[in-house]
Amino acid sequence: MILEYHRPKTIDEATRLLSRVQPKTIPIGGGTSINHLSKQDVAVVDLQELGLNVIEPQANGSGWQVGAMVRLADLMHSNVLPESVKEALRLEFSSNQRNMATVGGVCAGRDARSALLTCLVTMGCLVTLSAGSEPVSLADLVGGAKFLQAGQFIQMVHFPNQEQVMVNCIARSPADRPVLIVAIARRSGEFHIGLGGFGDRPQLVYHGSDRPAALHAVHVACEGASDDWAGADYRQDVAVSSVRQLLDMMQ
Ligand SMILES: Cc1cc2nc3c(=O)[nH]c(=O)nc-3n(C[C@H](O)[C@H](O)[C@H](O)COP(=O)(O)OP(=O)(O)OC[C@H]3O[C@@H](n4cnc5c(N)ncnc54)[C@H](O)[C@@H]3O)c2cc1C
């Protein structure tokens, strides 16, 4: 149950509210997940009046800065994402969800079966968690190497420039969520390979330019990746052939 609803007008005020231990206080982005919380008693802090709905180029031309409250629909219509990722986003989220869900919500959701999140991790996105602090790697935040401290929340997502990004989602049917997501981003001549569709979180499994090493890393990452939707052997075979195919198309 939602015990309290706050809509602060400043980052400081949001930070103060989110630092509270009692009642448990969490940020709300588009509310698509939070609206389904029925068992937890929480206070929510709506981030919509903090000016975090902007998309702008990085000052040094190295990419884009996207506010955490930018809706997925606006992200899809911007120049931030390559076409391949826009297509994955369009397939993953319905038009209603795109109009509500936010970039910050997707990053905080840490959904292993999200093609968009797998792409953002693979694209080397960084996140700003408090005013004036250095951004941290989204892969670290999603993977658990970094945590949100009391009062912190995702404020900005930084998208580095990419040379090329390709993504392949494998599902039982077009309407199902993927059992395997393979994303490859090329930056500064190196390949970054991310996998999703199984386990707890999307993961970065390789970066470099050595093709056999990349295929080996993908094979190893799928070891033990069995669940109700697919077996590890299937995922290993499909992931390796998918990476091989995408690398052929990218070179
Ligand atoms: C029917 C349905 C289908 C869904 N399908 C998908 C899907 O295909 N792929 C997918 O990835 N997800 C899916 N989800 C989950 C959810 O919609 C997404 O994770 C969504 O992107 C959340 O975005 P939001 O802005 O609505 O976040 P909210 O619902 O507002 O918040 C989600 C979580 O993120 C936290 N949060 C939100 N913003 C921030 C922030 N700026 N900083 C820190 N924490 C924050 C909240 O506290 C909460 O824990 C689905 C949910 C439903 C109900």
The ligand as an SDF file (V2000), in Angstrom:
LIG
                    3D

 53 58  0  0  0  0  0  0  0  0999 V2000
    2.4120   -5.4990  -17.4690 C   0  0  0  0  0  0  0  0  0  0  0  0
    3.8660   -5.1480  -17.2690 C   0  0  0  0  0  0  0  0  0  0  0  0
    4.7880   -5.4670  -18.2580 C   0  0  0  0  0  0  0  0  0  0  0  0
    6.1310   -5.1410  -18.0990 C   0  0  0  0  0  0  0  0  0  0  0  0
    6.9950   -5.4520  -19.0970 N   0  0  0  0  0  0  0  0  0  0  0  0
    8.2980   -5.0980  -18.9570 C   0  0  0  0  0  0  0  0  0  0  0  0
    9.2180   -5.3680  -19.9970 C   0  0  0  0  0  0  0  0  0  0  0  0
    8.8750   -5.9190  -21.0230 O   0  0  0  0  0  0  0  0  0  0  0  0
   10.5210   -4.9910  -19.8110 N   0  0  0  0  0  0  0  0  0  0  0  0
   10.9190   -4.3670  -18.6700 C   0  0  0  0  0  0  0  0  0  0  0  0
   12.0890   -4.0050  -18.5370 O   0  0  0  0  0  0  0  0  0  0  0  0
   10.0710   -4.1180  -17.6670 N   0  0  0  0  0  0  0  0  0  0  0  0
    8.7730   -4.4700  -17.7850 C   0  0  0  0  0  0  0  0  0  0  0  0
    7.9160   -4.2170  -16.7730 N   0  0  0  0  0  0  0  0  0  0  0  0
    8.4090   -3.5990  -15.5320 C   0  0  0  0  0  0  0  0  0  0  0  0
    8.3290   -2.0730  -15.5720 C   0  0  0  0  0  0  0  0  0  0  0  0
    7.2800   -1.6230  -16.3850 O   0  0  0  0  0  0  0  0  0  0  0  0
    9.6090   -1.5020  -16.1070 C   0  0  0  0  0  0  0  0  0  0  0  0
   10.6840   -1.8590  -15.2780 O   0  0  0  0  0  0  0  0  0  0  0  0
    9.4870   -0.0270  -16.2570 C   0  0  0  0  0  0  0  0  0  0  0  0
   10.3880    0.3880  -17.1820 O   0  0  0  0  0  0  0  0  0  0  0  0
    9.5990    0.7350  -14.9990 C   0  0  0  0  0  0  0  0  0  0  0  0
    9.6480    2.1180  -15.3300 O   0  0  0  0  0  0  0  0  0  0  0  0
    8.8170    3.1570  -14.5040 P   0  0  0  0  0  0  0  0  0  0  0  0
    9.3400    4.4930  -14.8650 O   0  0  0  0  0  0  0  0  0  0  0  0
    7.3660    2.9510  -14.6880 O   0  0  0  0  0  0  0  0  0  0  0  0
    9.2690    2.7860  -13.0210 O   0  0  0  0  0  0  0  0  0  0  0  0
    8.4140    2.7120  -11.6930 P   0  0  0  0  0  0  0  0  0  0  0  0
    7.3290    1.7000  -11.7900 O   0  0  0  0  0  0  0  0  0  0  0  0
    8.0150    4.0850  -11.2830 O   0  0  0  0  0  0  0  0  0  0  0  0
    9.5620    2.1830  -10.7060 O   0  0  0  0  0  0  0  0  0  0  0  0
   10.1250    0.8940  -10.8900 C   0  0  0  0  0  0  0  0  0  0  0  0
   11.2080    0.6790   -9.8280 C   0  0  0  0  0  0  0  0  0  0  0  0
   12.2990    1.5420  -10.1070 O   0  0  0  0  0  0  0  0  0  0  0  0
   12.5090    2.4560   -9.0310 C   0  0  0  0  0  0  0  0  0  0  0  0
   12.8280    3.7290   -9.6730 N   0  0  0  0  0  0  0  0  0  0  0  0
   12.0910    4.4010  -10.5890 C   0  0  0  0  0  0  0  0  0  0  0  0
   12.7470    5.4900  -11.0070 N   0  0  0  0  0  0  0  0  0  0  0  0
   13.9130    5.5090  -10.3210 C   0  0  0  0  0  0  0  0  0  0  0  0
   15.0310    6.3920  -10.3100 C   0  0  0  0  0  0  0  0  0  0  0  0
   15.1020    7.4670  -11.0860 N   0  0  0  0  0  0  0  0  0  0  0  0
   16.0680    6.1040   -9.4770 N   0  0  0  0  0  0  0  0  0  0  0  0
   16.0400    5.0010   -8.6930 C   0  0  0  0  0  0  0  0  0  0  0  0
   15.0120    4.1310   -8.6690 N   0  0  0  0  0  0  0  0  0  0  0  0
   13.9670    4.3910   -9.4680 C   0  0  0  0  0  0  0  0  0  0  0  0
   11.2360    2.4650   -8.2320 C   0  0  0  0  0  0  0  0  0  0  0  0
   11.4660    2.8080   -6.8800 O   0  0  0  0  0  0  0  0  0  0  0  0
   10.7530    1.0420   -8.4150 C   0  0  0  0  0  0  0  0  0  0  0  0
   11.4230    0.1960   -7.5220 O   0  0  0  0  0  0  0  0  0  0  0  0
    6.5710   -4.5090  -16.9070 C   0  0  0  0  0  0  0  0  0  0  0  0
    5.6420   -4.1780  -15.9150 C   0  0  0  0  0  0  0  0  0  0  0  0
    4.3000   -4.4920  -16.0870 C   0  0  0  0  0  0  0  0  0  0  0  0
    3.3330   -4.1160  -15.0080 C   0  0  0  0  0  0  0  0  0  0  0  0
  1  2  1  0
  2  3  1  0
  2 52  2  0
  3  4  2  0
  4  5  1  0
  4 50  1  0
  5  6  2  0
  6  7  1  0
  6 13  1  0
  7  8  2  0
  7  9  1  0
  9 10  1  0
 10 11  2  0
 10 12  1  0
 12 13  2  0
 13 14  1  0
 14 15  1  0
 14 50  1  0
 15 16  1  0
 16 17  1  0
 16 18  1  0
 18 19  1  0
 18 20  1  0
 20 21  1  0
 20 22  1  0
 22 23  1  0
 23 24  1  0
 24 25  2  0
 24 26  1  0
 24 27  1  0
 27 28  1  0
 28 29  2  0
 28 30  1  0
 28 31  1  0
 31 32  1  0
 32 33  1  0
 33 34  1  0
 33 48  1  0
 34 35  1  0
 35 36  1  0
 35 46  1  0
 36 37  1  0
 36 45  1  0
 37 38  2  0
 38 39  1  0
 39 40  1  0
 39 45  2  0
 40 41  1  0
 40 42  2  0
 42 43  1  0
 43 44  2  0
 44 45  1  0
 46 47  1  0
 46 48  1  0
 48 49  1  0
 50 51  2  0
 51 52  1  0
 52 53  1  0
M  END
$$$$
